């Protein structure tokens, strides 16, 4: 179980255009890594759009935002285009990164249990250390919650 103060696990995943992004390449910059279950579903769309609507604030403060799900690059590309998302969506279809961040496991819905991505967010400092973990996310205002957690507006 990851905790605040620990170094975030390294990853290298492709974005919606196939470009690889490696976490350590973003040393010296604050990074938000949010995990979400599925492209173009109601809650995930609200969450992604909350980051889209706060793009200017994230750019102003030089904060890199990564959204990660098990969807493939093509799905991410459609999702980004449909909602005009500017932040980077990373594809983890082989489920290699989500478990490293405790973002994959047993979930419950309508009384049944199943395995899937847990909606959670990690805030990293400029050295790649975890400064906050959101285990519960208010999808429609999450981007603002993240800025406030960094002490920014």
C-alpha positions as CSV (number, residue, x, y, z in Angstrom):
1,X,0.0,0.0,0.0
2,X,1.5,3.3,-1.1
3,X,1.6,6.2,1.3
4,X,2.4,9.9,1.5
5,X,6.1,10.5,1.6
6,X,7.0,7.5,-0.6
7,X,8.5,7.8,-4.1
8,X,5.8,7.2,-6.7
9,X,6.4,4.0,-8.7
10,X,8.0,4.5,-12.1
11,X,6.0,4.0,-15.2
12,X,6.2,4.4,-19.0
13,X,2.9,4.3,-20.9
14,X,1.7,5.5,-24.3
15,X,-0.6,8.5,-24.7
16,X,-3.6,8.8,-27.1
17,X,-1.1,9.4,-30.0
18,X,1.2,6.5,-29.1
19,X,3.9,8.8,-27.5
20,X,5.6,7.2,-24.5
21,X,5.5,9.1,-21.2
22,X,7.9,8.1,-18.4
23,X,7.3,9.5,-15.0
24,X,10.9,10.2,-14.2
25,X,11.0,12.5,-17.3
26,X,8.9,14.9,-15.3
27,X,11.3,15.4,-12.3
28,X,11.3,19.0,-11.3
29,X,7.6,19.4,-12.0
30,X,4.5,18.7,-9.9
31,X,2.6,15.7,-11.4
32,X,-1.0,14.6,-10.9
33,X,-1.7,10.9,-11.7
34,X,-5.4,10.1,-11.6
35,X,-6.8,6.6,-12.3
36,X,-10.3,6.2,-13.7
37,X,-12.4,3.2,-14.8
38,X,-13.4,3.9,-18.4
39,X,-13.4,6.5,-21.1
40,X,-16.7,8.3,-21.9
41,X,-18.7,7.0,-19.0
42,X,-20.6,9.6,-16.8
43,X,-18.3,9.8,-13.8
44,X,-15.1,9.6,-15.8
45,X,-16.3,12.2,-18.2
46,X,-17.1,14.6,-15.3
47,X,-13.7,14.0,-13.8
48,X,-11.8,14.5,-17.1
49,X,-13.8,17.6,-17.9
50,X,-13.1,19.1,-14.5
51,X,-9.4,18.9,-15.4
52,X,-10.1,20.3,-18.8
53,X,-12.0,23.3,-17.3
54,X,-9.0,24.0,-15.0
55,X,-6.3,23.6,-17.7
56,X,-5.2,27.3,-17.4
57,X,-4.5,26.9,-13.7
58,X,-2.5,23.7,-14.2
59,X,-0.5,25.3,-17.0
60,X,0.1,28.5,-14.9
61,X,1.6,26.4,-12.1
62,X,3.4,24.0,-14.4
63,X,1.6,20.9,-13.2
64,X,1.5,17.8,-15.5
65,X,-1.8,15.9,-15.4
66,X,-2.0,12.2,-16.4
67,X,-5.2,10.3,-16.5
68,X,-4.7,6.5,-16.6
69,X,-7.2,3.7,-17.5
70,X,-7.1,0.3,-19.1
71,X,-8.6,1.8,-22.3
72,X,-6.4,1.7,-25.4
73,X,-4.8,4.6,-27.3
74,X,-7.6,4.7,-29.8
75,X,-10.3,4.9,-27.1
76,X,-8.3,7.7,-25.4
77,X,-8.1,9.6,-28.7
78,X,-11.8,9.5,-29.2
79,X,-12.5,10.6,-25.6
80,X,-10.1,13.5,-25.9
81,X,-11.6,14.7,-29.2
82,X,-15.2,14.3,-28.0
83,X,-14.7,16.5,-24.9
84,X,-11.7,18.7,-26.1
85,X,-9.4,17.3,-23.3
86,X,-6.0,18.8,-23.3
87,X,-4.3,16.9,-20.5
88,X,-2.5,13.6,-21.2
89,X,-4.4,10.3,-21.1
90,X,-2.2,7.2,-20.7
91,X,-3.2,3.7,-21.9
92,X,-2.6,0.8,-19.5
93,X,-4.5,-2.0,-21.3
94,X,-2.1,-4.7,-19.9
95,X,-2.9,-3.4,-16.4
96,X,0.8,-3.0,-15.5
97,X,0.7,0.4,-13.8
98,X,-2.7,0.5,-12.0
99,X,-1.8,-2.3,-9.5
100,X,1.5,-0.6,-8.6
101,X,-0.6,2.4,-7.4
102,X,-3.2,0.2,-5.6
103,X,-5.7,1.5,-8.2
104,X,-6.8,-2.0,-9.3
105,X,-8.8,-4.5,-7.2
106,X,-12.1,-5.7,-6.0
107,X,-15.0,-3.3,-6.4
108,X,-18.7,-3.6,-5.6
109,X,-21.7,-2.4,-7.6
110,X,-25.3,-3.4,-7.2
111,X,-24.4,-6.1,-4.8
112,X,-21.9,-7.9,-7.0
113,X,-18.1,-7.9,-6.8
114,X,-15.7,-7.6,-9.7
115,X,-12.2,-6.6,-10.5
116,X,-11.5,-3.1,-11.9
117,X,-9.8,0.2,-11.7
118,X,-10.5,2.2,-8.5
119,X,-11.0,5.9,-9.0
120,X,-8.1,7.5,-7.1
121,X,-5.6,10.3,-7.5
122,X,-1.9,10.8,-6.5
123,X,-0.3,14.2,-6.1
124,X,3.4,14.2,-6.6
125,X,6.0,16.9,-5.8
126,X,8.9,17.9,-7.9
127,X,11.0,15.0,-6.6
128,X,8.4,12.4,-7.5
129,X,7.3,11.9,-3.9
130,X,3.6,11.4,-3.1
131,X,2.3,14.4,-1.2
132,X,-1.4,13.4,-1.2
133,X,-3.6,10.5,-2.1
134,X,-7.3,10.9,-2.9
135,X,-9.0,7.6,-2.3
136,X,-12.5,9.2,-2.7
137,X,-13.0,11.6,-5.6
138,X,-15.8,14.1,-6.2
139,X,-15.7,13.8,-10.0
140,X,-17.3,17.2,-10.9
141,X,-15.0,19.3,-8.7
142,X,-11.9,17.1,-8.5
143,X,-9.5,19.3,-10.4
144,X,-10.3,22.2,-8.0
145,X,-9.8,19.8,-5.0
146,X,-6.3,18.9,-6.4
147,X,-5.3,22.6,-6.8
148,X,-6.4,23.3,-3.2
149,X,-4.5,20.3,-1.9
150,X,-1.4,21.8,-3.6
151,X,-2.2,25.1,-1.9
152,X,-3.0,26.7,-5.2
153,X,-6.0,28.3,-6.8
